[in-house]
Amino acid sequence: MKMKLLLSGLSLVTSVSAAVEVEKSWEKAVVYAPNSIKKTTVDKLSLDKPAPVLIFLHGCTGLNPDHPADHFDWAELIAKQGFVVVMPNSFARPGRQPNCAPGKPGVAGQFPSADSYRQEEIGYALQRLLEVRWADKSNIFLMGHSEGGIATATSKYEGFKGLIISGWTCTHARNPRYDGIFAPKEVPALAIAFLDDPFRKGRPQEGRCANKADGRKVTQIDLSGSSHGTYSERAARLAVERFLAENIAR
C-alpha cells in the first residue's frame, strides 16, 4: 500500500523525466550517508540496508561554498540522525542562471524558469529514489532553504512524510503561485524563519507559513532577528531534529 501511495505521488514526473537534462541535478547532487559528514555522490552511495532520505533544496545561489546559506551544516546535522541527505544541484543543468542577487532582497526574477526547474528536480529526485536500493521508500522528506524553501512549499508531489521550509513564509500578497503550501494536506510541515528577515520584512512575502496551514499540521518557529540563514539558531536545529523524529515511520 505504501508503495502504491508513493507511486501515485509521481503523477507529475512523466513530464519531469522529459525535461531538458534534469538528470544532471541528480547526477551532480551532493550526498551524505547516514552518520557521516563526508560528501559523496548518488552513484557511489552503498548501504547495507535502506535508510530514510531527505531531499535538500539549495537556495538561489546553489551549492556555492562562497554562499553556502547553511546548506552543508543542515545536511550534516540531518545525516547524523540516520538519514541519507541528497542535495540536487540545480546549477549542474546547462544554462541555469541565478534567479536572485546575493544580499539584495529586492532583486529577483532574473531566471524566470527557476520555479519550473526546481519542481522538475524534486520530481526527478523522487522518481530516482523509488529505484535505488538504499532509499527507504516509506520515509522520504523534503526540505529547502530560501528559493529551495519556496520550491518545497509550492511542490504538489505526493509521497513525502514531511516538509521543512527554511527562510520562506509561504506568503505572497501579490502572487497566488507562491501563496500557501501546496502539498497534500495530510503532509505535516515545519517552517523556520527570522521575523525581520530582509527578504520578508515589509514585503509582500511578510507572513507566516502557520497562517497558510489550511487544515494541515504546521509547526512554526519564529526566530528573533534579521538573518536569512537559519542553522545558527539552536531552536531551529532542535525543531528540525524533533520534526524528523516525530514523523518518521517506524
N, C-alpha and C positions, 0 to 999 in steps of 0.2 A: 504494500500500500504506500509506504513512504517513497519508494522509487517511482510509483505512478504519479504521486503528487509532485515530485520533483521534476519529472519529465513534463508534466502539464505546465510547469512554470517556464518552459522554454518555447512558448508559443511565438516569441519574437525572434528566436535565434535563427530561424530559417533565413530571414533577411540578413541577419548579422553575419552568417557564415559566408555570404557572398560579398560582404563589404570589402573595400579595397585594402588589402594587406593588413587587416585587423589582427591576423595571426601573429604579426611581429610584436604586438604589445604583449602577447603571451610568451612568445619565444625569448624575448629580452626582459622578461619580468625578473625582478629581484625576489628571491625566495629565502625564507628562513625555515629550517627544520625545527620540529618541537624541541624545546630546551636547548637551543643553540643560538649563538649570536654571530655565527659565521654565515655569510651570504653565499647562496648557491643559485642554481637555475632549475627550471622545471624539468629539463631533460636529465639532469644529474641527480635529482632527488630520489632516494630509495629508502623505504621504511619497512620494518618487519611486519607492521600491521597498519591498517588505515587510521588516520588521525583527523580530528576536527580541523577545519580550514577557515581562515579569514582572508577574504579578498580586501586588500587595502588600496584605495584610490588616491593617488597623489594630488597635490594642488596644481595651480595653473603654471607653475614653473617646472613641473616634472620632478624626476628623481635627481635633482641637481644638487651636488654636495655644497654648492655655494648658497643655495636657498633650500635647505632640507625641510623646513617647516615641521620639524619633529618627526618626519615620516619614519626614519630608521629607529628612533627611540621607541615610538609606538610599536613598531614591528618586533623589536627585541623583547619588550615587555610582554606582548601577547604570545610570542613564541615560548616564553618561559612558563606560560600556563598550559603548555602541551599542544599548542596549535601549530599547524603549518600556516605561515603567512605568505601569501602571494601578492606581489605588488606589480600589477601590469604597468608596462612602460608605454604610455600614450605617445611619447615623443620618439619612439622607435619606428613609428609609421612615417613613410616618406611624405614630405610636405607639411607635416604637423608643425604649427607655429603657436607660440603662447597667445592666449586669449586675454592677457592682462599685462600690466606693467608692475613689477615688484615694488612695493612700497607706495603705490599710487592707487588708492581705493576707488577713485572715480574713473579710472581708465580700464575699459573692458570692451569686449565685442570686436577685438582685432582679428579673431579667427572664428567666424560665425559657425563653423562646423563643429566646434568643440563639444557642444552638448550631444550631438548625434554620435560623435566619436566615442565619448565616454560610455554611452549606452551600448554601443556596439561592443566595446571592450568588456563590459560587465557580462553581456550575453555570451560572448565567445569564451570568457574565462569559466563561466558556469557550465557551458557545454563541455569544455575540456575536462573539468573536474569530475564530470559524470563518467569519463572514460579512463581516468588514471586509477591505478590500484591503491595509491597511498591516501586517497581522499575518503573520509567518512561522509558518505552522501547524505546522511541524516543530520549532519552538523556543519553546515556551511553558513558563514556570517559575512556581512558586507559592512565595511567601514570606509569613510572617506573624510578628507580634510579640505576645507575651502572649496575650490572647484570640484574636488572629489566628494566633498560633503553635499554639494548641490546635486551631483550625479546620484549619490546614494539616496537622497530624499526624493528625487524625481523618478527613480527607477521603478518600473512596474513589474519586474520579474518576480515570479513565484519561486519558492524553493529555499528561501533564506530563513534561518532560525532567528535572526535578529539584525537590526540595523544600528550602526553607531555613526552619528552625524556630528562632525567636529568643525567648528569655525563657520557654521551656517545656521540660519534662523528659520528655515522652511517658510519664509515670508517674502512676498514681493507685492507691494500695494499697487503696482502698475502693470504687472505681467503675470497672468494666471498660470503660465507654464512653469513658474518657479514657486508658486504659492501653495504650499501644502506638502504632505507626504503621500506618495502615490502607490506604495507597495500595498499588497493585500492587507486588510485591516487586522487580521489575526497575527501579523508580524509585529512584535514589540520593537520599540526604538529607544535609544539613548541619545540625547542631544547635549552637547557641551559647547559653550561659547562665552566669551567675555562680554559683559554688559556694555562696555564702552569701546568695543572693537571698532576701529575706524571704518571697516568695511560694512558696518551695521549702523552705528550711531548717526541719527539724523538723516537716514537714507530710507528709500522705500523698503529696504531689507530689514529695517528695525522691527524686531518682534521676537517671538519665541516659538520653537517647534511644539512645545506643550500646548500652545494655543491653537495649533493646527492638528491636534490629535484626531478629531472627528471620529471618536469612538474607539480608537486603538490605545494601547498602553504605551505612554511616552514618559520616560524619566528625563527630567530636565535638570541640568547642572549649570546654574548661572554663576559665572566667575567674576569677581570684582577686579576691575582694571581695564586697560585699553590694549591689551595684547591681542594677537591673532592666533598664534600657535598655542595649543592647549596642554601639551605634555608636561610643561613645567609645574603645573598645579597638582599637588598631591590629591586634592579632591577629585580631579579629573581622572587620574590614574586609578584611584581606588574604585571609582564609579565604573570604569571600563572592566576592571577585574571582576567586580561584583556582577555586572550585567552578563558577562560571558559565563560565569559560574552558575548563575541562576537560570539561564536559558538554554544551556547545552542539554541535549537529550542523552540520558544515561542508558 
